Amino acid sequence: MNYAAIVQSSLWALLRNKMRSALTVLGITIGIAAVICVVAIGKAGQTRVEQQLNALGDNLVWVEAGGRAVNGVRTGSHSAPTLTIGDALAIKAQVSLIKSVSPNVDGSTQVIYGNQNWYTQYRGVSPEYLDIKRWEIADGSPFSPDDVDHAADVCVIGRTVRNQLFGSASPIGQVIRVKDLPCKVIAVLAPKGLSVSGQDQDDTILMPYTTVQKKIKGVTWLDDILCSAVSQDAVKLAGQQAGAVLRDRHHLRAEEENDFNIRNPEDVIKAQLEASRTLSLLLIAIASISLLVGGIGIMNVMLVSVTERTREIGVRVAVGAPEIAIQLQFLGESVLLSLVGGAAGVVIGVVGSVVVGTALGWQMQVSVEAVLLAALFSVAVGVFFGYYPARKASLLDPIEALRYE
């Protein structure tokens, strides 16, 4: 059987009705392009959420100072001095699922350099904070445990603070005033961008927590204790064990509420990630409907084609063409339509993904698997929806077909 001749005759048959063939192809093109775009956008969205999860920290366990219940009224987070450096040391020593701990004392103030000033947030932390938050140093060197022990007047600034105070000049070695305290800039943090809540994470200053306690806030307690669990799976249990240690240290009875809070910000992002995946699957399902519509369009066109070419089919059968040849001819036309539509859909889908990614500022990832799956699906649509018209054509009675007007 000459398959090249079948393909050639199928192509000529389609070209005889260019407009009808083009409109039929359009349905498959739109369906394939939609699937590829949706998959690419879904993957890009999931990647952004995963980056936010990673930016939260290294298996972050966040212990926040909590308010006590006063006459039945909760006074809120950070409203009572309930956490101390002793609590942080006890968590590190007694909770084996915690690998690193950093005290945290924070606040907001005006910072000044020369004739420039900027209102920003400062954090008093330990050197472990950078590892816990997975924060790299872009320039300079971070402060050391010795700086913490001696409450050194040094600081590490975020990119936003650097831009506002120094512009393009190097801030390393310069002295800025944090509140009324002169601080030497020893490093600049690598940019992190916006947090999940939309806050600029780079608008910050890091200092030894002892410096903040003694020279800026004049306190002995902590606002938070930031911890890093040994693994992602251990985060929840590590938080529970840290809570048990704090309850024991704070002498809380069984019926008393915690005077601290264990926060799990990663739960919010994981919920967003799951919602993103669910939405992607829903959009793919909706986009696939257009493929189904395109397939039905192919079937309708092929049925019309069989009706229009009844006499042609009768002549071919009369001169000895076997049923399989008739069937392959019409099936070939159907598959050719879907292949052309699939190829055009892949091109439009890839280009559309790039355009959408550029418009949104997202790093789009066109999935090779999605492209291959779309191509195979387009062939499957051609075979599935083209089989019935092809079968109908091959079963025509040659005598009746020759009499057909």
Order of alpha helices (4+ residues) and beta strands (2+ residues): alpha-alpha-beta-beta-beta-beta-alpha-beta-beta-alpha-beta-alpha-beta-alpha-beta-beta-beta-beta-beta-alpha-beta-alpha-alpha-alpha-alpha-alpha
